[in-house]
Amino acid sequence: MGGSAPRRDERPSAEPAGFVGRRAELLGGRQLLAGSRLVTLTGPGGVGKTRLALRLADRVHRTFPDGIRFVDLAGLDDPALVPLAAAAALGPPDRVGRPPLDALAERVGERRLLLVIDNCEHLLTACAELTAALLHGTPNARILATSRHRLGLTGEHLLELRPLPVPDPDGDLSDADRHPALALFADRAAAVVPGFRLTEANRAAVARLCRSLDGLPLAIELAAGRLRDVGLDRLADGHFGSLRATVDRSHRLCTEQERLTWARASVLAGGFDLETAEAVCADGVRLRSEEVLEAVAGLVDKSVLIREATAGGVRYRLLGTLRHYGLDRLRALPDEESATRGRHRDRTRHQAGTGERAREITTRRRADQDSRRAAPDFGLTPRESQVAELVAQGLANQQIAERLVIARRTAEGHVERILGKLGLSNRSQLAAWVTARR
């Protein structure tokens, strides 16, 4: 069993917003984790899989003396990055030069830990391979996955998460406080309109609204964020009808600066701070830096951005559904995606290459890792990305050639082209560049 055991205080923190309902699912999840090494939370987008996984992990952390680690895949599109994301959560391998999945299994060893793998649905094959390697290669590790689809592995236990039940608006609502959909709306609405609570006068309207949103938690939260601007009666009669329609309505109610910030911030996978948002979203023409600050505050107020206070400072993030919506909007704007990703690339290169505020960057390295992975690869081909990773692991050209089953001269050519594309002069700088993006 190599390496130091993960500390318990490195487990993912629970969602900052109040957790409402899901008692039966929490109990069922704890029972499944007690008897199975692989539990997958399934359900439609916006149903609350991530939030339940975080709460469930927090509830069972005493069962795992070697800690709980969280792998968020929402911001990744390349299956080859899945093992790297897991490695970032588990710590660097004890030995370089081994296949990534074997190295991960060796890293975990006999530890009793829980690995939470979030948002697997768009990388199912890679997630299944990672999970199988850890389950077959370690005796004690357990995995809690979230996905819209099952992983399809032997021994996988599913916990289906359904929309919250909603009472009949025309029925007896005297016990409406006990209905989690209504309680969720009231909790989120109180953050927008202080003092808001469920009353005999407004329960039917809240029930109509929650029913029109099919009891989807994300849709309910977005609707609650509109309460101050729109009013409950208009919300209840707004015929939102679906999560997409709810997000469309939230988008229409944003200012032009907020819409542009939302779209541009969607390239920032995972969390980001205000300085990064300004560097990536502001272009000095359509959006100035000071306008980004106002837009971020407005998007937080509208429940589009989630604000989190961390040890490294205040950070923001888009939920996966809202990030993909923002990407769709960004791609609909001529030349916007390439320009925004270019600013993201420049921001990543500046942080990695200049050592700017080194202590702060080091503190935030884990929090920013998804955003760095989502940054453009400066024109590297998939093979060149593989070679760059092997250089960072300390392999010489001959070792790289043997690993990839290519000629040594071919490996040397790859390294030379990579250095040229990145504007670097030696292998040490390349290794530092790769490390900065992990």
C-alpha positions as CSV (number, residue, x, y, z in Angstrom):
1,M,0.0,0.0,0.0
2,G,2.0,3.0,-1.3
3,G,1.8,6.6,-0.4
4,S,0.1,8.4,2.5
5,A,-3.5,7.9,3.3
6,P,-5.9,10.6,2.2
7,R,-6.9,12.8,5.0
8,R,-10.6,12.8,6.0
9,D,-10.8,16.6,5.8
10,E,-10.2,16.3,2.0
11,R,-13.7,14.8,1.5
12,P,-16.0,16.9,-0.6
13,S,-18.1,19.4,1.4
14,A,-21.9,19.2,1.3
15,E,-23.7,21.7,-1.0
16,P,-23.8,25.2,0.5
17,A,-27.5,25.6,0.0
18,G,-29.8,23.9,2.4
19,F,-30.6,20.2,1.6
20,V,-34.3,19.5,1.4
21,G,-36.0,16.1,1.4
22,R,-34.6,12.9,0.0
23,R,-34.7,11.0,3.3
24,A,-35.7,7.7,1.7
25,E,-33.0,8.0,-0.9
26,L,-30.4,8.9,1.7
27,L,-31.3,5.8,3.7
28,G,-31.4,3.6,0.6
29,G,-28.0,4.9,-0.5
30,R,-26.4,4.2,2.8
31,Q,-27.8,0.7,2.8
32,L,-26.6,0.0,-0.7
33,L,-23.1,1.4,0.1
34,A,-22.9,-0.9,3.1
35,G,-23.5,-4.0,1.0
36,S,-22.1,-3.1,-2.4
37,R,-18.8,-1.7,-3.8
38,L,-20.5,0.1,-6.7
39,V,-23.6,2.2,-6.3
40,T,-24.8,4.4,-9.2
41,L,-27.3,7.2,-8.7
42,T,-29.3,7.5,-11.9
43,G,-32.0,10.0,-13.0
44,P,-32.7,12.8,-15.5
45,G,-30.8,16.0,-15.7
46,G,-31.7,18.5,-13.0
47,V,-33.1,15.9,-10.6
48,G,-30.4,16.4,-8.0
49,K,-28.0,13.5,-8.4
50,T,-24.8,15.5,-7.5
51,R,-26.4,17.1,-4.5
52,L,-27.6,13.8,-3.2
53,A,-24.1,12.2,-3.8
54,L,-22.4,15.0,-1.8
55,R,-24.9,14.6,1.1
56,L,-24.6,10.8,1.1
57,A,-20.8,11.0,1.1
58,D,-20.9,13.4,4.0
59,R,-23.3,11.0,5.9
60,V,-21.1,7.9,5.4
61,H,-17.6,9.4,5.8
62,R,-17.0,7.7,9.2
63,T,-17.3,4.4,7.4
64,F,-14.2,5.2,5.3
65,P,-11.2,5.8,7.5
66,D,-9.0,6.5,4.5
67,G,-11.2,9.3,3.2
68,I,-13.6,10.3,0.5
69,R,-12.4,11.7,-2.8
70,F,-14.5,13.5,-5.4
71,V,-14.1,13.3,-9.2
72,D,-16.2,15.8,-11.2
73,L,-16.4,14.9,-14.9
74,A,-18.9,17.5,-16.0
75,G,-16.3,19.7,-17.6
76,L,-14.4,17.0,-19.4
77,D,-15.2,15.8,-23.0
78,D,-12.1,13.6,-23.7
79,P,-12.3,10.0,-22.3
80,A,-8.5,10.0,-22.0
81,L,-8.8,12.6,-19.3
82,V,-10.9,10.4,-17.0
83,P,-8.0,8.5,-15.4
84,L,-6.1,11.8,-15.0
85,A,-9.1,13.3,-13.2
86,A,-9.2,10.3,-10.8
87,A,-5.4,10.6,-10.3
88,A,-5.8,14.2,-9.4
89,A,-8.3,13.2,-6.7
90,L,-6.3,10.3,-5.4
91,G,-2.8,11.8,-5.5
92,P,0.2,11.2,-7.8
93,P,1.2,7.6,-8.6
94,D,3.9,6.0,-6.5
95,R,5.7,4.9,-9.6
96,V,5.9,6.5,-13.1
97,G,5.7,4.6,-16.3
98,R,2.8,2.3,-15.5
99,P,-0.5,2.3,-17.4
100,P,-2.8,4.9,-15.8
101,L,-5.5,2.5,-14.6
102,D,-2.9,0.1,-13.1
103,A,-1.2,3.0,-11.4
104,L,-4.5,4.2,-9.9
105,A,-5.3,0.7,-8.5
106,E,-1.8,0.5,-7.0
107,R,-2.2,4.0,-5.5
108,V,-5.4,3.0,-3.8
109,G,-4.1,-0.4,-2.6
110,E,-5.8,-1.7,0.4
111,R,-7.3,1.6,1.6
112,R,-10.8,1.8,2.7
113,L,-12.0,4.9,0.8
114,L,-15.0,6.0,-1.2
115,L,-14.5,7.5,-4.6
116,V,-17.4,9.7,-5.8
117,I,-17.4,9.9,-9.6
118,D,-19.9,12.6,-10.7
119,N,-21.5,13.1,-14.2
120,C,-20.5,9.9,-15.9
121,E,-23.2,9.8,-18.6
122,H,-21.1,11.5,-21.4
123,L,-18.0,9.3,-20.7
124,L,-19.6,6.0,-19.9
125,T,-17.0,3.7,-21.4
126,A,-14.1,5.5,-19.8
127,C,-15.9,5.6,-16.5
128,A,-16.8,1.9,-16.7
129,E,-13.1,1.0,-17.4
130,L,-11.9,3.2,-14.5
131,T,-14.5,1.7,-12.1
132,A,-13.7,-1.9,-13.2
133,A,-10.0,-1.4,-12.8
134,L,-10.5,-0.1,-9.2
135,L,-13.0,-2.7,-8.2
136,H,-10.9,-5.6,-9.6
137,G,-7.5,-4.2,-8.6
138,T,-8.3,-3.2,-5.0
139,P,-10.0,-5.1,-2.2
140,N,-11.7,-2.3,-0.1
141,A,-12.4,0.8,-2.2
142,R,-16.0,1.6,-3.0
143,I,-17.4,3.8,-5.7
144,L,-20.4,6.1,-5.7
145,A,-21.2,7.2,-9.3
146,T,-23.8,9.6,-10.7
147,S,-25.0,9.2,-14.2
148,R,-28.1,9.5,-16.4
149,H,-27.3,6.0,-17.5
150,R,-26.0,2.9,-15.7
151,L,-22.4,1.9,-16.1
152,G,-23.4,-1.6,-17.0
153,L,-20.9,-3.4,-14.7
154,T,-21.5,-6.7,-12.9
155,G,-22.3,-6.0,-9.3
156,E,-23.5,-2.4,-10.0
157,H,-26.4,-1.4,-7.7
158,L,-28.7,1.4,-8.9
159,L,-30.5,4.0,-6.9
160,E,-33.0,5.8,-9.1
161,L,-33.6,9.4,-8.3
162,R,-37.0,10.7,-9.4
163,P,-38.4,14.2,-9.4
164,L,-39.8,15.4,-6.1
165,P,-43.5,14.5,-5.5
166,V,-45.9,17.4,-5.7
167,P,-49.3,17.6,-4.0
168,D,-52.5,18.3,-5.9
169,P,-52.9,22.1,-5.9
170,D,-56.7,21.6,-5.6
171,G,-56.4,19.1,-2.8
172,D,-55.8,19.4,0.9
173,L,-52.7,21.4,1.4
174,S,-52.8,21.7,5.1
175,D,-49.7,19.5,5.4
176,A,-48.0,21.1,2.4
177,D,-44.9,22.0,4.4
178,R,-44.1,18.3,4.5
179,H,-43.9,18.1,0.7
180,P,-40.2,18.4,-0.3
181,A,-40.9,20.2,-3.6
182,L,-42.8,23.0,-1.9
183,A,-40.3,23.1,1.0
184,L,-37.5,23.4,-1.6
185,F,-39.2,26.3,-3.3
186,A,-39.8,28.0,0.0
187,D,-36.2,27.6,1.1
188,R,-34.7,29.0,-2.1
189,A,-37.4,31.7,-2.3
190,A,-36.5,32.9,1.2
191,A,-32.9,33.6,0.0
192,V,-34.3,35.9,-2.7
193,V,-37.2,37.4,-0.8
194,P,-36.3,37.4,2.9
195,G,-39.2,36.4,5.0
196,F,-40.9,34.3,2.4
197,R,-42.7,31.3,3.8
198,L,-45.5,28.9,2.8
199,T,-48.9,30.1,3.9
200,E,-52.5,29.1,3.4
201,A,-52.7,31.9,0.9
202,N,-49.8,30.9,-1.3
203,R,-49.6,27.1,-1.0
204,A,-51.8,26.4,-4.0
205,A,-49.8,28.7,-6.2
206,V,-46.5,27.1,-5.2
207,A,-48.0,23.6,-5.8
208,R,-49.2,24.6,-9.3
209,L,-45.7,26.0,-10.1
210,C,-43.9,22.9,-8.8
211,R,-46.3,20.6,-10.7
212,S,-45.8,22.6,-13.9
213,L,-42.0,22.0,-13.5
214,D,-42.5,18.2,-13.0
215,G,-41.0,18.4,-9.5
216,L,-37.5,18.8,-10.9
217,P,-35.3,20.4,-8.2
218,L,-33.1,22.4,-10.6
219,A,-36.2,23.9,-12.3
220,I,-37.8,24.7,-9.0
221,E,-34.7,26.5,-7.8
222,L,-34.4,28.5,-11.0
223,A,-38.1,29.5,-10.7
224,A,-37.5,30.5,-7.0
225,G,-34.7,32.8,-8.2
226,R,-37.3,34.7,-10.4
227,L,-39.7,35.3,-7.5
228,R,-38.6,38.9,-6.7
229,D,-38.7,40.0,-10.3
230,V,-41.8,38.1,-11.5
231,G,-44.0,37.4,-8.5
232,L,-45.5,34.1,-7.4
233,D,-48.8,34.4,-9.3
234,R,-47.1,35.0,-12.6
235,L,-44.6,32.2,-11.9
236,A,-47.4,29.8,-11.1
237,D,-49.3,30.7,-14.3
238,G,-46.2,31.0,-16.5
239,H,-46.5,27.5,-18.1
240,F,-42.8,26.8,-17.7
241,G,-43.5,23.2,-18.5
242,S,-39.9,21.8,-18.7
243,L,-36.4,22.3,-17.5
244,R,-35.3,23.7,-20.8
245,A,-38.2,26.2,-20.8
246,T,-37.3,27.2,-17.3
247,V,-33.7,27.8,-18.2
248,D,-34.9,29.7,-21.3
249,R,-37.0,31.9,-19.1
250,S,-34.1,32.5,-16.7
251,H,-31.9,33.5,-19.7
252,R,-34.5,36.0,-21.0
253,L,-34.7,37.7,-17.6
254,C,-30.9,38.3,-17.5
255,T,-29.4,41.5,-18.7
256,E,-27.3,41.5,-21.9
257,Q,-24.1,41.6,-19.8
258,E,-25.3,38.6,-17.7
259,R,-26.2,36.6,-20.8
260,L,-22.8,37.2,-22.3
261,T,-21.0,36.4,-19.0
262,W,-23.1,33.2,-18.7
263,A,-22.2,32.1,-22.2
264,R,-18.5,32.9,-21.9
265,A,-18.1,31.4,-18.4
266,S,-19.4,28.1,-19.7
267,V,-15.9,27.3,-21.0
268,L,-14.7,27.3,-17.4
269,A,-15.4,23.7,-16.3
270,G,-15.5,23.3,-12.5
271,G,-15.1,26.3,-10.2
272,F,-13.5,29.6,-10.9
273,D,-12.7,32.8,-9.0
274,L,-13.7,36.4,-10.0
275,E,-10.3,37.2,-11.5
276,T,-10.5,34.2,-13.8
277,A,-14.1,35.2,-14.8
278,E,-12.9,38.7,-15.7
279,A,-9.9,37.4,-17.7
280,V,-12.0,35.0,-19.7
281,C,-15.3,36.9,-20.0
282,A,-14.2,40.5,-20.5
283,D,-13.0,41.4,-24.0
284,G,-12.9,45.2,-23.5
285,V,-15.5,45.7,-26.3
286,R,-18.8,44.0,-25.6
287,L,-18.0,43.3,-22.0
288,R,-15.6,45.2,-19.7
289,S,-14.0,43.9,-16.5
290,E,-16.2,46.0,-14.2
291,E,-19.3,44.7,-16.0
292,V,-18.3,41.1,-15.4
293,L,-18.3,41.8,-11.6
294,E,-21.8,43.2,-11.9
295,A,-22.9,40.3,-14.1
296,V,-21.5,37.7,-11.8
297,A,-23.4,39.2,-8.9
298,G,-26.6,39.3,-10.9
299,L,-26.2,35.6,-12.0
300,V,-25.7,34.6,-8.4
301,D,-28.8,36.5,-7.5
302,K,-30.7,34.7,-10.2
303,S,-29.5,31.3,-9.1
304,V,-27.6,30.7,-12.3
305,L,-24.2,30.8,-10.7
306,I,-23.5,29.1,-7.4
307,R,-21.3,31.1,-5.0
308,E,-19.0,29.1,-2.6
309,A,-16.8,30.4,0.2
310,T,-13.6,28.2,0.3
311,A,-10.3,28.3,2.1
312,G,-8.8,29.9,-1.0
313,G,-11.5,32.6,-1.3
314,V,-14.8,33.0,-3.0
315,R,-15.4,30.8,-6.0
316,Y,-18.3,30.4,-8.5
317,R,-19.5,27.5,-10.6
318,L,-22.3,26.6,-13.1
319,L,-24.3,23.5,-12.6
320,G,-23.7,21.0,-15.5
321,T,-27.1,21.6,-17.1
322,L,-26.7,25.4,-17.0
323,R,-23.1,25.2,-18.3
324,H,-24.2,23.1,-21.3
325,Y,-27.0,25.6,-22.0
326,G,-24.4,28.4,-21.9
327,L,-22.1,26.5,-24.3
328,D,-25.0,26.2,-26.7
329,R,-25.6,30.0,-26.5
330,L,-21.9,30.7,-26.9
331,R,-21.7,28.5,-30.0
332,A,-24.6,30.3,-31.6
333,L,-22.7,33.6,-31.5
334,P,-20.3,34.1,-34.5
335,D,-16.6,33.6,-33.5
336,E,-17.4,33.8,-29.8
337,E,-16.3,30.3,-28.8
338,S,-12.9,30.5,-30.4
339,A,-12.2,34.0,-28.9
340,T,-13.4,33.0,-25.5
341,R,-11.4,29.8,-25.5
342,G,-8.4,31.8,-26.6
343,R,-8.7,34.1,-23.6
344,H,-9.1,31.0,-21.4
345,R,-5.9,29.5,-23.0
346,D,-4.0,32.7,-22.4
347,R,-5.1,32.8,-18.8
348,T,-4.0,29.2,-18.2
349,R,-0.7,29.8,-19.9
350,H,-0.1,33.0,-17.9
351,Q,-0.7,31.2,-14.6
352,A,1.4,28.2,-15.5
353,G,4.2,30.1,-17.1
354,T,4.8,33.2,-15.0
355,G,4.3,31.8,-11.5
356,E,2.0,34.8,-10.8
357,R,1.0,34.8,-7.2
358,A,2.5,31.3,-6.8
359,R,1.2,30.7,-3.3
360,E,-2.4,31.5,-4.2
361,I,-2.2,29.5,-7.4
362,T,-0.9,26.5,-5.5
363,T,-3.7,26.8,-3.0
364,R,-6.3,26.8,-5.7
365,R,-4.6,24.2,-8.0
366,R,-7.1,21.4,-7.1
367,A,-10.1,23.7,-7.3
368,D,-9.0,24.9,-10.8
369,Q,-8.0,21.6,-12.3
370,D,-11.2,21.0,-14.3
371,S,-10.9,24.5,-15.9
372,R,-7.3,23.9,-16.8
373,R,-8.1,20.6,-18.5
374,A,-10.9,22.3,-20.4
375,A,-8.5,24.9,-21.8
376,P,-7.3,24.5,-25.4
377,D,-4.4,22.2,-26.0
378,F,-2.5,24.7,-28.2
379,G,-3.1,22.6,-31.3
380,L,-1.6,19.3,-29.9
381,T,-2.9,16.2,-31.5
382,P,-4.2,13.3,-29.3
383,R,-0.9,11.5,-29.8
384,E,1.2,14.5,-28.9
385,S,-0.9,15.0,-25.8
386,Q,0.0,11.4,-24.9
387,V,3.6,12.0,-25.5
388,A,3.5,15.2,-23.4
389,E,2.0,13.3,-20.5
390,L,4.7,10.6,-20.7
391,V,7.4,13.3,-20.7
392,A,5.9,14.7,-17.5
393,Q,6.1,11.2,-16.0
394,G,9.8,11.3,-16.5
395,L,10.1,8.8,-19.4
396,A,12.9,9.2,-21.9
397,N,12.3,9.0,-25.7
398,Q,13.2,5.3,-25.9
399,Q,10.7,4.5,-23.1
400,I,8.0,6.6,-24.8
401,A,8.6,4.7,-28.0
402,E,8.3,1.4,-26.3
403,R,5.1,2.4,-24.4
404,L,3.4,3.7,-27.6
405,V,4.9,1.0,-29.9
406,I,6.5,3.6,-32.2
407,A,10.1,4.2,-33.4
408,R,12.4,6.2,-31.2
409,R,12.9,8.7,-34.0
410,T,9.1,9.2,-34.2
411,A,9.0,9.9,-30.4
412,E,11.8,12.4,-30.8
413,G,9.9,14.1,-33.5
414,H,6.7,14.3,-31.4
415,V,8.7,15.9,-28.6
416,E,10.2,18.5,-30.9
417,R,6.9,19.4,-32.4
418,I,5.3,19.8,-29.0
419,L,8.0,22.1,-27.7
420,G,7.6,24.2,-30.9
421,K,3.8,24.5,-30.6
422,L,4.0,25.4,-26.9
423,G,7.0,27.8,-27.3
424,L,9.1,25.8,-24.8
425,S,12.8,25.1,-25.0
426,N,13.3,21.8,-23.0
427,R,11.6,18.8,-21.5
428,S,11.6,20.3,-18.0
429,Q,9.5,23.2,-19.1
430,L,7.2,20.7,-20.9
431,A,6.8,18.7,-17.7
432,A,6.0,21.8,-15.8
433,W,3.4,22.8,-18.4
434,V,1.7,19.4,-18.1
435,T,1.8,19.5,-14.3
436,A,0.2,22.9,-14.2
437,R,-2.8,21.6,-16.3
438,R,-3.5,18.7,-14.0
